[in-house]
Amino acid sequence: MPLTYIDSSTDAQKLAKETDWIQLGASELFVGSGQKCWLVGDKAVPIFELNQLSEITELA
C-alpha cells in the first residue's frame, strides 16, 4: 500500500514524515502531500499509526 500522496515535494513529505493539505481554489476540496491519512470520525489518522486493518462485510 503506498504510504505517500502523489506529487509530494519536500524530503519530509517523500519520507512520510509530514502531511500537508492544499486547498483547491475556493472550493472545500483539499489535496494531500506527504504521508497518507485516513479520516476516522473527525480525526485524520496517519497510515503509520494504524495497528490493525480489518474488512467488515455486511450481508443484505
mmJSON file of the N, C-alpha and C atoms, coordinates in Angstrom:
{"data_MODEL":{"atom_site":{
"group_PDB":["ATOM","ATOM","ATOM","ATOM","ATOM","ATOM","ATOM","ATOM","ATOM","ATOM","ATOM","ATOM","ATOM","ATOM","ATOM","ATOM","ATOM","ATOM","ATOM","ATOM","ATOM","ATOM","ATOM","ATOM","ATOM","ATOM","ATOM","ATOM","ATOM","ATOM","ATOM","ATOM","ATOM","ATOM","ATOM","ATOM","ATOM","ATOM","ATOM","ATOM","ATOM","ATOM","ATOM","ATOM","ATOM","ATOM","ATOM","ATOM","ATOM","ATOM","ATOM","ATOM","ATOM","ATOM","ATOM","ATOM","ATOM","ATOM","ATOM","ATOM","ATOM","ATOM","ATOM","ATOM","ATOM","ATOM","ATOM","ATOM","ATOM","ATOM","ATOM","ATOM","ATOM","ATOM","ATOM","ATOM","ATOM","ATOM","ATOM","ATOM","ATOM","ATOM","ATOM","ATOM","ATOM","ATOM","ATOM","ATOM","ATOM","ATOM","ATOM","ATOM","ATOM","ATOM","ATOM","ATOM","ATOM","ATOM","ATOM","ATOM","ATOM","ATOM","ATOM","ATOM","ATOM","ATOM","ATOM","ATOM","ATOM","ATOM","ATOM","ATOM","ATOM","ATOM","ATOM","ATOM","ATOM","ATOM","ATOM","ATOM","ATOM","ATOM","ATOM","ATOM","ATOM","ATOM","ATOM","ATOM","ATOM","ATOM","ATOM","ATOM","ATOM","ATOM","ATOM","ATOM","ATOM","ATOM","ATOM","ATOM","ATOM","ATOM","ATOM","ATOM","ATOM","ATOM","ATOM","ATOM","ATOM","ATOM","ATOM","ATOM","ATOM","ATOM","ATOM","ATOM","ATOM","ATOM","ATOM","ATOM","ATOM","ATOM","ATOM","ATOM","ATOM","ATOM","ATOM","ATOM","ATOM","ATOM","ATOM","ATOM","ATOM","ATOM","ATOM","ATOM","ATOM","ATOM","ATOM","ATOM"],
"id":[1,2,3,4,5,6,7,8,9,10,11,12,13,14,15,16,17,18,19,20,21,22,23,24,25,26,27,28,29,30,31,32,33,34,35,36,37,38,39,40,41,42,43,44,45,46,47,48,49,50,51,52,53,54,55,56,57,58,59,60,61,62,63,64,65,66,67,68,69,70,71,72,73,74,75,76,77,78,79,80,81,82,83,84,85,86,87,88,89,90,91,92,93,94,95,96,97,98,99,100,101,102,103,104,105,106,107,108,109,110,111,112,113,114,115,116,117,118,119,120,121,122,123,124,125,126,127,128,129,130,131,132,133,134,135,136,137,138,139,140,141,142,143,144,145,146,147,148,149,150,151,152,153,154,155,156,157,158,159,160,161,162,163,164,165,166,167,168,169,170,171,172,173,174,175,176,177,178,179,180],
"type_symbol":["N","C","C","N","C","C","N","C","C","N","C","C","N","C","C","N","C","C","N","C","C","N","C","C","N","C","C","N","C","C","N","C","C","N","C","C","N","C","C","N","C","C","N","C","C","N","C","C","N","C","C","N","C","C","N","C","C","N","C","C","N","C","C","N","C","C","N","C","C","N","C","C","N","C","C","N","C","C","N","C","C","N","C","C","N","C","C","N","C","C","N","C","C","N","C","C","N","C","C","N","C","C","N","C","C","N","C","C","N","C","C","N","C","C","N","C","C","N","C","C","N","C","C","N","C","C","N","C","C","N","C","C","N","C","C","N","C","C","N","C","C","N","C","C","N","C","C","N","C","C","N","C","C","N","C","C","N","C","C","N","C","C","N","C","C","N","C","C","N","C","C","N","C","C","N","C","C","N","C","C"],
"label_atom_id":["N","CA","C","N","CA","C","N","CA","C","N","CA","C","N","CA","C","N","CA","C","N","CA","C","N","CA","C","N","CA","C","N","CA","C","N","CA","C","N","CA","C","N","CA","C","N","CA","C","N","CA","C","N","CA","C","N","CA","C","N","CA","C","N","CA","C","N","CA","C","N","CA","C","N","CA","C","N","CA","C","N","CA","C","N","CA","C","N","CA","C","N","CA","C","N","CA","C","N","CA","C","N","CA","C","N","CA","C","N","CA","C","N","CA","C","N","CA","C","N","CA","C","N","CA","C","N","CA","C","N","CA","C","N","CA","C","N","CA","C","N","CA","C","N","CA","C","N","CA","C","N","CA","C","N","CA","C","N","CA","C","N","CA","C","N","CA","C","N","CA","C","N","CA","C","N","CA","C","N","CA","C","N","CA","C","N","CA","C","N","CA","C","N","CA","C","N","CA","C","N","CA","C","N","CA","C","N","CA","C"],
"label_alt_id":[null,null,null,null,null,null,null,null,null,null,null,null,null,null,null,null,null,null,null,null,null,null,null,null,null,null,null,null,null,null,null,null,null,null,null,null,null,null,null,null,null,null,null,null,null,null,null,null,null,null,null,null,null,null,null,null,null,null,null,null,null,null,null,null,null,null,null,null,null,null,null,null,null,null,null,null,null,null,null,null,null,null,null,null,null,null,null,null,null,null,null,null,null,null,null,null,null,null,null,null,null,null,null,null,null,null,null,null,null,null,null,null,null,null,null,null,null,null,null,null,null,null,null,null,null,null,null,null,null,null,null,null,null,null,null,null,null,null,null,null,null,null,null,null,null,null,null,null,null,null,null,null,null,null,null,null,null,null,null,null,null,null,null,null,null,null,null,null,null,null,null,null,null,null,null,null,null,null,null,null],
"label_comp_id":["MET","MET","MET","PRO","PRO","PRO","LEU","LEU","LEU","THR","THR","THR","TYR","TYR","TYR","ILE","ILE","ILE","ASP","ASP","ASP","SER","SER","SER","SER","SER","SER","THR","THR","THR","ASP","ASP","ASP","ALA","ALA","ALA","GLN","GLN","GLN","LYS","LYS","LYS","LEU","LEU","LEU","ALA","ALA","ALA","LYS","LYS","LYS","GLU","GLU","GLU","THR","THR","THR","ASP","ASP","ASP","TRP","TRP","TRP","ILE","ILE","ILE","GLN","GLN","GLN","LEU","LEU","LEU","GLY","GLY","GLY","ALA","ALA","ALA","SER","SER","SER","GLU","GLU","GLU","LEU","LEU","LEU","PHE","PHE","PHE","VAL","VAL","VAL","GLY","GLY","GLY","SER","SER","SER","GLY","GLY","GLY","GLN","GLN","GLN","LYS","LYS","LYS","CYS","CYS","CYS","TRP","TRP","TRP","LEU","LEU","LEU","VAL","VAL","VAL","GLY","GLY","GLY","ASP","ASP","ASP","LYS","LYS","LYS","ALA","ALA","ALA","VAL","VAL","VAL","PRO","PRO","PRO","ILE","ILE","ILE","PHE","PHE","PHE","GLU","GLU","GLU","LEU","LEU","LEU","ASN","ASN","ASN","GLN","GLN","GLN","LEU","LEU","LEU","SER","SER","SER","GLU","GLU","GLU","ILE","ILE","ILE","THR","THR","THR","GLU","GLU","GLU","LEU","LEU","LEU","ALA","ALA","ALA"],
"label_asym_id":["A","A","A","A","A","A","A","A","A","A","A","A","A","A","A","A","A","A","A","A","A","A","A","A","A","A","A","A","A","A","A","A","A","A","A","A","A","A","A","A","A","A","A","A","A","A","A","A","A","A","A","A","A","A","A","A","A","A","A","A","A","A","A","A","A","A","A","A","A","A","A","A","A","A","A","A","A","A","A","A","A","A","A","A","A","A","A","A","A","A","A","A","A","A","A","A","A","A","A","A","A","A","A","A","A","A","A","A","A","A","A","A","A","A","A","A","A","A","A","A","A","A","A","A","A","A","A","A","A","A","A","A","A","A","A","A","A","A","A","A","A","A","A","A","A","A","A","A","A","A","A","A","A","A","A","A","A","A","A","A","A","A","A","A","A","A","A","A","A","A","A","A","A","A","A","A","A","A","A","A"],
"label_entity_id":["1","1","1","1","1","1","1","1","1","1","1","1","1","1","1","1","1","1","1","1","1","1","1","1","1","1","1","1","1","1","1","1","1","1","1","1","1","1","1","1","1","1","1","1","1","1","1","1","1","1","1","1","1","1","1","1","1","1","1","1","1","1","1","1","1","1","1","1","1","1","1","1","1","1","1","1","1","1","1","1","1","1","1","1","1","1","1","1","1","1","1","1","1","1","1","1","1","1","1","1","1","1","1","1","1","1","1","1","1","1","1","1","1","1","1","1","1","1","1","1","1","1","1","1","1","1","1","1","1","1","1","1","1","1","1","1","1","1","1","1","1","1","1","1","1","1","1","1","1","1","1","1","1","1","1","1","1","1","1","1","1","1","1","1","1","1","1","1","1","1","1","1","1","1","1","1","1","1","1","1"],
"label_seq_id":[1,1,1,2,2,2,3,3,3,4,4,4,5,5,5,6,6,6,7,7,7,8,8,8,9,9,9,10,10,10,11,11,11,12,12,12,13,13,13,14,14,14,15,15,15,16,16,16,17,17,17,18,18,18,19,19,19,20,20,20,21,21,21,22,22,22,23,23,23,24,24,24,25,25,25,26,26,26,27,27,27,28,28,28,29,29,29,30,30,30,31,31,31,32,32,32,33,33,33,34,34,34,35,35,35,36,36,36,37,37,37,38,38,38,39,39,39,40,40,40,41,41,41,42,42,42,43,43,43,44,44,44,45,45,45,46,46,46,47,47,47,48,48,48,49,49,49,50,50,50,51,51,51,52,52,52,53,53,53,54,54,54,55,55,55,56,56,56,57,57,57,58,58,58,59,59,59,60,60,60],
"pdbx_PDB_ins_code":[null,null,null,null,null,null,null,null,null,null,null,null,null,null,null,null,null,null,null,null,null,null,null,null,null,null,null,null,null,null,null,null,null,null,null,null,null,null,null,null,null,null,null,null,null,null,null,null,null,null,null,null,null,null,null,null,null,null,null,null,null,null,null,null,null,null,null,null,null,null,null,null,null,null,null,null,null,null,null,null,null,null,null,null,null,null,null,null,null,null,null,null,null,null,null,null,null,null,null,null,null,null,null,null,null,null,null,null,null,null,null,null,null,null,null,null,null,null,null,null,null,null,null,null,null,null,null,null,null,null,null,null,null,null,null,null,null,null,null,null,null,null,null,null,null,null,null,null,null,null,null,null,null,null,null,null,null,null,null,null,null,null,null,null,null,null,null,null,null,null,null,null,null,null,null,null,null,null,null,null],
"Cartn_x":[0.849,0.0,0.901,0.744,1.542,1.259,2.309,2.153,2.231,2.556,2.623,1.73,1.264,0.454,1.346,0.782,1.494,1.831,2.947,3.412,3.857,4.228,4.834,6.162,6.451,7.604,8.789,8.57,9.7,10.231,11.462,12.043,11.193,10.707,9.881,8.591,7.999,6.784,7.089,8.167,8.536,8.882,9.405,9.743,8.578,7.418,6.196,6.382,7.105,7.323,6.341,5.633,4.662,3.549,2.428,1.296,0.856,0.68,0.181,-1.058,-1.96,-3.204,-3.246,-3.524,-3.567,-4.994,-5.584,-6.96,-7.003,-8.001,-8.181,-9.075,-8.454,-9.195,-10.023,-11.252,-12.142,-13.079,-12.882,-13.773,-13.428,-14.218,-13.95,-13.175,-12.54,-11.747,-10.276,-9.594,-8.179,-7.437,-6.158,-5.288,-4.173,-3.84,-2.792,-1.421,-0.393,1.011,1.691,2.564,3.272,2.61,2.653,2.106,0.588,0.091,-1.358,-2.025,-3.225,-4.044,-5.432,-6.092,-7.495,-8.302,-9.481,-10.372,-11.159,-10.978,-11.679,-12.484,-13.794,-14.62,-14.238,-13.797,-13.365,-11.849,-11.132,-9.679,-8.986,-7.93,-7.09,-6.038,-6.058,-5.138,-4.094,-2.805,-1.758,-1.731,-1.503,-1.5,-0.481,0.671,1.691,1.193,0.148,-0.368,-1.396,-1.78,-2.749,-2.091,-2.764,-2.266,-2.907,-4.145,-4.871,-5.844,-5.959,-6.883,-7.758,-9.057,-9.991,-11.071,-11.57,-12.683,-13.937,-14.997,-16.277,-17.237,-17.795,-18.746,-20.126,-21.06,-22.435,-23.277,-24.094,-24.997,-26.327,-26.865,-28.14,-29.309],
"Cartn_y":[-1.164,0.0,1.235,2.12,3.348,4.191,4.74,5.498,7.005,7.457,8.898,9.279,10.529,11.061,11.361,11.239,11.589,13.076,13.444,14.836,15.423,14.576,15.093,15.728,16.93,17.673,17.754,17.948,18.101,16.729,16.703,15.438,14.828,15.655,15.153,14.528,15.128,14.566,13.248,13.2,11.984,10.838,11.158,10.139,9.848,10.424,10.235,10.689,11.788,12.35,13.47,13.966,15.035,14.926,15.563,15.642,17.095,17.593,18.948,18.862,19.81,19.848,21.13,21.023,22.165,22.311,23.487,23.741,23.959,23.358,23.508,24.711,25.83,27.051,27.509,27.958,28.448,27.348,26.133,25.029,24.497,23.552,22.903,21.605,21.451,20.263,20.526,19.511,19.609,18.414,18.623,17.566,17.383,16.131,15.849,15.753,16.108,15.919,15.279,14.317,13.65,12.341,12.002,10.735,10.701,9.592,9.434,9.31,9.86,9.781,9.298,8.675,8.3,9.081,9.492,10.215,9.203,9.259,8.374,9.275,9.317,10.273,11.674,12.505,13.871,14.006,12.898,12.937,12.324,12.992,12.44,11.549,10.263,9.295,8.889,9.164,8.737,7.21,6.711,5.264,4.565,5.196,4.576,4.317,5.014,4.826,3.707,3.114,2.016,0.761,0.111,-1.135,-2.343,-2.192,-3.302,-2.756,-3.466,-3.09,-4.298,-4.136,-5.248,-4.856,-5.843,-5.626,-6.203,-5.421,-5.874,-6.032,-7.211,-7.49,-7.636,-6.841,-6.922,-7.656,-8.57,-9.292,-8.57,-8.462,-7.761,-8.656],
"Cartn_z":[0.0,0.0,0.0,-0.982,-0.998,0.248,0.839,2.078,1.89,0.678,0.443,-0.737,-0.705,-1.794,-2.997,-4.2,-5.43,-5.389,-5.973,-6.076,-4.742,-3.772,-2.544,-2.937,-2.409,-2.922,-1.964,-0.679,0.242,0.655,1.163,1.632,2.739,3.664,4.773,4.251,3.233,2.641,1.939,1.171,0.441,1.384,2.566,3.563,4.502,4.22,5.02,6.464,6.643,7.981,8.295,7.27,7.485,6.448,6.761,5.837,5.762,4.551,4.338,3.46,3.634,2.865,2.067,0.753,-0.151,-0.664,-0.423,-0.852,-2.356,-3.004,-4.448,-4.726,-5.067,-5.364,-4.187,-4.476,-3.423,-2.93,-3.423,-3.046,-1.658,-1.197,0.087,-0.11,-1.272,-1.571,-1.279,-0.741,-0.421,-1.007,-1.337,-1.835,-0.818,-0.523,0.444,-0.195,0.582,0.223,1.417,1.154,2.246,2.619,3.917,4.404,4.25,3.732,3.576,4.936,5.021,6.229,5.849,6.792,6.633,7.64,7.243,8.136,8.957,10.272,11.205,12.129,11.913,12.65,12.211,13.15,12.846,12.823,12.94,13.091,11.875,11.384,10.322,10.977,10.652,11.253,10.21,10.472,9.545,9.433,8.218,7.998,8.889,9.154,10.005,11.425,11.863,13.218,13.32,12.186,12.222,12.779,13.714,14.282,13.628,13.189,12.599,11.568,10.448,9.391,9.106,9.266,9.077,8.09,7.373,6.461,7.094,7.101,7.647,6.481,6.354,5.286,5.887,5.387,5.866,4.834,5.295,4.41,4.341,3.135,2.956,3.29],
"occupancy":[1.0,1.0,1.0,1.0,1.0,1.0,1.0,1.0,1.0,1.0,1.0,1.0,1.0,1.0,1.0,1.0,1.0,1.0,1.0,1.0,1.0,1.0,1.0,1.0,1.0,1.0,1.0,1.0,1.0,1.0,1.0,1.0,1.0,1.0,1.0,1.0,1.0,1.0,1.0,1.0,1.0,1.0,1.0,1.0,1.0,1.0,1.0,1.0,1.0,1.0,1.0,1.0,1.0,1.0,1.0,1.0,1.0,1.0,1.0,1.0,1.0,1.0,1.0,1.0,1.0,1.0,1.0,1.0,1.0,1.0,1.0,1.0,1.0,1.0,1.0,1.0,1.0,1.0,1.0,1.0,1.0,1.0,1.0,1.0,1.0,1.0,1.0,1.0,1.0,1.0,1.0,1.0,1.0,1.0,1.0,1.0,1.0,1.0,1.0,1.0,1.0,1.0,1.0,1.0,1.0,1.0,1.0,1.0,1.0,1.0,1.0,1.0,1.0,1.0,1.0,1.0,1.0,1.0,1.0,1.0,1.0,1.0,1.0,1.0,1.0,1.0,1.0,1.0,1.0,1.0,1.0,1.0,1.0,1.0,1.0,1.0,1.0,1.0,1.0,1.0,1.0,1.0,1.0,1.0,1.0,1.0,1.0,1.0,1.0,1.0,1.0,1.0,1.0,1.0,1.0,1.0,1.0,1.0,1.0,1.0,1.0,1.0,1.0,1.0,1.0,1.0,1.0,1.0,1.0,1.0,1.0,1.0,1.0,1.0,1.0,1.0,1.0,1.0,1.0,1.0],
"B_iso_or_equiv":[0.0,0.0,0.0,0.0,0.0,0.0,0.0,0.0,0.0,0.0,0.0,0.0,0.0,0.0,0.0,0.0,0.0,0.0,0.0,0.0,0.0,0.0,0.0,0.0,0.0,0.0,0.0,0.0,0.0,0.0,0.0,0.0,0.0,0.0,0.0,0.0,0.0,0.0,0.0,0.0,0.0,0.0,0.0,0.0,0.0,0.0,0.0,0.0,0.0,0.0,0.0,0.0,0.0,0.0,0.0,0.0,0.0,0.0,0.0,0.0,0.0,0.0,0.0,0.0,0.0,0.0,0.0,0.0,0.0,0.0,0.0,0.0,0.0,0.0,0.0,0.0,0.0,0.0,0.0,0.0,0.0,0.0,0.0,0.0,0.0,0.0,0.0,0.0,0.0,0.0,0.0,0.0,0.0,0.0,0.0,0.0,0.0,0.0,0.0,0.0,0.0,0.0,0.0,0.0,0.0,0.0,0.0,0.0,0.0,0.0,0.0,0.0,0.0,0.0,0.0,0.0,0.0,0.0,0.0,0.0,0.0,0.0,0.0,0.0,0.0,0.0,0.0,0.0,0.0,0.0,0.0,0.0,0.0,0.0,0.0,0.0,0.0,0.0,0.0,0.0,0.0,0.0,0.0,0.0,0.0,0.0,0.0,0.0,0.0,0.0,0.0,0.0,0.0,0.0,0.0,0.0,0.0,0.0,0.0,0.0,0.0,0.0,0.0,0.0,0.0,0.0,0.0,0.0,0.0,0.0,0.0,0.0,0.0,0.0,0.0,0.0,0.0,0.0,0.0,0.0],
"pdbx_formal_charge":[null,null,null,null,null,null,null,null,null,null,null,null,null,null,null,null,null,null,null,null,null,null,null,null,null,null,null,null,null,null,null,null,null,null,null,null,null,null,null,null,null,null,null,null,null,null,null,null,null,null,null,null,null,null,null,null,null,null,null,null,null,null,null,null,null,null,null,null,null,null,null,null,null,null,null,null,null,null,null,null,null,null,null,null,null,null,null,null,null,null,null,null,null,null,null,null,null,null,null,null,null,null,null,null,null,null,null,null,null,null,null,null,null,null,null,null,null,null,null,null,null,null,null,null,null,null,null,null,null,null,null,null,null,null,null,null,null,null,null,null,null,null,null,null,null,null,null,null,null,null,null,null,null,null,null,null,null,null,null,null,null,null,null,null,null,null,null,null,null,null,null,null,null,null,null,null,null,null,null,null],
"auth_seq_id":[1,1,1,2,2,2,3,3,3,4,4,4,5,5,5,6,6,6,7,7,7,8,8,8,9,9,9,10,10,10,11,11,11,12,12,12,13,13,13,14,14,14,15,15,15,16,16,16,17,17,17,18,18,18,19,19,19,20,20,20,21,21,21,22,22,22,23,23,23,24,24,24,25,25,25,26,26,26,27,27,27,28,28,28,29,29,29,30,30,30,31,31,31,32,32,32,33,33,33,34,34,34,35,35,35,36,36,36,37,37,37,38,38,38,39,39,39,40,40,40,41,41,41,42,42,42,43,43,43,44,44,44,45,45,45,46,46,46,47,47,47,48,48,48,49,49,49,50,50,50,51,51,51,52,52,52,53,53,53,54,54,54,55,55,55,56,56,56,57,57,57,58,58,58,59,59,59,60,60,60],
"auth_comp_id":["MET","MET","MET","PRO","PRO","PRO","LEU","LEU","LEU","THR","THR","THR","TYR","TYR","TYR","ILE","ILE","ILE","ASP","ASP","ASP","SER","SER","SER","SER","SER","SER","THR","THR","THR","ASP","ASP","ASP","ALA","ALA","ALA","GLN","GLN","GLN","LYS","LYS","LYS","LEU","LEU","LEU","ALA","ALA","ALA","LYS","LYS","LYS","GLU","GLU","GLU","THR","THR","THR","ASP","ASP","ASP","TRP","TRP","TRP","ILE","ILE","ILE","GLN","GLN","GLN","LEU","LEU","LEU","GLY","GLY","GLY","ALA","ALA","ALA","SER","SER","SER","GLU","GLU","GLU","LEU","LEU","LEU","PHE","PHE","PHE","VAL","VAL","VAL","GLY","GLY","GLY","SER","SER","SER","GLY","GLY","GLY","GLN","GLN","GLN","LYS","LYS","LYS","CYS","CYS","CYS","TRP","TRP","TRP","LEU","LEU","LEU","VAL","VAL","VAL","GLY","GLY","GLY","ASP","ASP","ASP","LYS","LYS","LYS","ALA","ALA","ALA","VAL","VAL","VAL","PRO","PRO","PRO","ILE","ILE","ILE","PHE","PHE","PHE","GLU","GLU","GLU","LEU","LEU","LEU","ASN","ASN","ASN","GLN","GLN","GLN","LEU","LEU","LEU","SER","SER","SER","GLU","GLU","GLU","ILE","ILE","ILE","THR","THR","THR","GLU","GLU","GLU","LEU","LEU","LEU","ALA","ALA","ALA"],
"auth_asym_id":["A","A","A","A","A","A","A","A","A","A","A","A","A","A","A","A","A","A","A","A","A","A","A","A","A","A","A","A","A","A","A","A","A","A","A","A","A","A","A","A","A","A","A","A","A","A","A","A","A","A","A","A","A","A","A","A","A","A","A","A","A","A","A","A","A","A","A","A","A","A","A","A","A","A","A","A","A","A","A","A","A","A","A","A","A","A","A","A","A","A","A","A","A","A","A","A","A","A","A","A","A","A","A","A","A","A","A","A","A","A","A","A","A","A","A","A","A","A","A","A","A","A","A","A","A","A","A","A","A","A","A","A","A","A","A","A","A","A","A","A","A","A","A","A","A","A","A","A","A","A","A","A","A","A","A","A","A","A","A","A","A","A","A","A","A","A","A","A","A","A","A","A","A","A","A","A","A","A","A","A"],
"auth_atom_id":["N","CA","C","N","CA","C","N","CA","C","N","CA","C","N","CA","C","N","CA","C","N","CA","C","N","CA","C","N","CA","C","N","CA","C","N","CA","C","N","CA","C","N","CA","C","N","CA","C","N","CA","C","N","CA","C","N","CA","C","N","CA","C","N","CA","C","N","CA","C","N","CA","C","N","CA","C","N","CA","C","N","CA","C","N","CA","C","N","CA","C","N","CA","C","N","CA","C","N","CA","C","N","CA","C","N","CA","C","N","CA","C","N","CA","C","N","CA","C","N","CA","C","N","CA","C","N","CA","C","N","CA","C","N","CA","C","N","CA","C","N","CA","C","N","CA","C","N","CA","C","N","CA","C","N","CA","C","N","CA","C","N","CA","C","N","CA","C","N","CA","C","N","CA","C","N","CA","C","N","CA","C","N","CA","C","N","CA","C","N","CA","C","N","CA","C","N","CA","C","N","CA","C","N","CA","C","N","CA","C"],
"pdbx_PDB_model_num":[1,1,1,1,1,1,1,1,1,1,1,1,1,1,1,1,1,1,1,1,1,1,1,1,1,1,1,1,1,1,1,1,1,1,1,1,1,1,1,1,1,1,1,1,1,1,1,1,1,1,1,1,1,1,1,1,1,1,1,1,1,1,1,1,1,1,1,1,1,1,1,1,1,1,1,1,1,1,1,1,1,1,1,1,1,1,1,1,1,1,1,1,1,1,1,1,1,1,1,1,1,1,1,1,1,1,1,1,1,1,1,1,1,1,1,1,1,1,1,1,1,1,1,1,1,1,1,1,1,1,1,1,1,1,1,1,1,1,1,1,1,1,1,1,1,1,1,1,1,1,1,1,1,1,1,1,1,1,1,1,1,1,1,1,1,1,1,1,1,1,1,1,1,1,1,1,1,1,1,1]
}}}
